[in-house]
Amino acid sequence: MALKYVIKKTTFGFDDKKAEKYVARPFNVVNVDFKKLCNEVTKVAFVPRGTVKAVLDGLIDSLINYMEIGASVSLGEFGTFRPTFGSKSQDGAEGVTADTLKRRRIAFTPGEQLKEMIQKVSIRKLEDAKSPGTGNPVEGNGKGDGKGEEIPEAPEPMV
């Protein structure tokens, strides 16, 4: 198994030159939905699908309850979830208010097994089905809006 990447031309807008560079972007082979995940856990853990779904639903509810009060929640070897946000900088402490907060998000820190997996997994270029081996970059603007992208269709996942 290997992670795949595509090469995309990206326009960087942080300077006046609007420099175009080529970067590697991960290629997501498939999205695994909640139902498919529950079915897979059922096969691996020998637990009825309804039980898996109930436990995961309960886990989400519990994560929400704890993170709403600002707690970090450890899920053992899976990892830790914690609520976080950014803030606009101010010249004085009195200028920092709830209104200066921006981009609320949930940070996830993977556990040791997941960290180890991502360090050991191989990575290779996804060859374009139209022109295999040419090394031609996939065009795009780096903003994920699909303009000009020619990403090949994902292969059927192995389940």
N, C-alpha and C positions, 0 to 999 in steps of 0.2 A: 504494500500500500504506500501511496505517496500523495502528498498535497500537490496540487497543480497551480500553476500561475500563467497569466497571460501578460504580454507586454502592451502597455498603453502609452500613447503620447498624451502628456498632461501639460496644460498651460498653467504656470504658476503666476498668480496675480498679486503677489506680495511686493513686487517692484514695478517700476515704470516700463520695463522692457517686455513684460508679459512673456517671459522666457518659456519656451517649449522644451521639455525634457522627456525622456523615456523612462518609465518605471515599471517594476513588476507588481502586479495586483493579484491577490488570491482569486482563484476560480472556484466558486461554490458549485459543486457538482449537483447537489440536490438539497432541497429543504425538507427536513423530516418533521412532519406535523405531530401534534400531541397524540393523536390516535395511533399513528405508526410507532411512536416511541413507547406508548403503553403496551402495544402488542409485542414489541421486541423485549421489553423488560419482563413481560409475562413468560416468554419463551426461555429467557436466560435464568430467571429467578424461580420458575415453577410456581408462580403465584397467580391466582385468577386475575384477569384483566380488570374487573371491577374493583378489586382490592388495590391494584396498582394505581388506578385512576383516583380512587378515594384518598389514598396516601399522598399522591402528588397534589391533589386539590387542597388537602389539609395543610401540606407543606407551604403552598403559595399563600394561603390565608394566614398562617403563622408568621411567615416572612414579612408580610404586610404589617401585621400587628406589631412586631418587634421593630421594624424599620421606621414605622410612623413615630416611634418615640426616640429615634436616633440610635438604636442599637445596631451593632455589627452582629451578624448571625453566622456562626460556623456550622458547616455541614460535614464536619470530619474530613475525610479524604477527598470529598467533592470540592470543598473550598469555602470561602467566606464571602457573604454579601454585606454591603454597607451602603447606606444612603450618603450622597455627597452632592455638592454644588459648587459652582464657581462664583466669583464675586468681582464686580468692577472695582478697580482700585480708586481710592479717594485720597485727597491731600491731607485730611485730618480724620481722627478717629470718629468725630461726631458725624462725619459724612457717610459712615458705613451703617446702613440700615437694611432692613429686609427688602427694600426697593432696589438696592444695588446688587442683590443676588441674581444670578443668571444660570441657565442650563442645569437644572436639577437632573440628577441621574443616579443610577444604582451601579456601584463599582463591584466587580467580581474579581476575587483573587483565587486562582485555582489552587487545589491541594497538590501535594507532592506527586501523586501518580499522574495527574493531568500535566503538570509542569514537565515531568520526565518524558511523557509521551510527546509533547510538542517539541522538545529539544532533540529527540531521537528520530522522529519521523522524517523520511526523505522528502525532498521537494524537487519537482521537475516541471519543465515547461509543457503546457498543454499545446499539442500541435494542432494547427488549424486543419480541419477536415478538407477544406478547399485546396490548400496548398501545403501539404505536409512537408516539414523539414525546411521550409524557406526562411524561417526566422523573421518573416514580415511582422512588424508590430501591429497590434490591434489599435486602431485609431480611437481616440476619445478625448474628452476635455477634462477628465479627472474628477468630475463632479458627480458621477454616477447617474447622470440623467439619460444615458443611452444614446446621445447624439453621436453619430458616426461610429458607433461600436459595431464590430463584427465578431462577436463572441460565438464560437461554435456551440451547437446544441449539446446539452449535457447527455452523457451516456446513461442508460438505464442503471439505477443503483443495484448493487448486489445485496439482496436481503436474505 
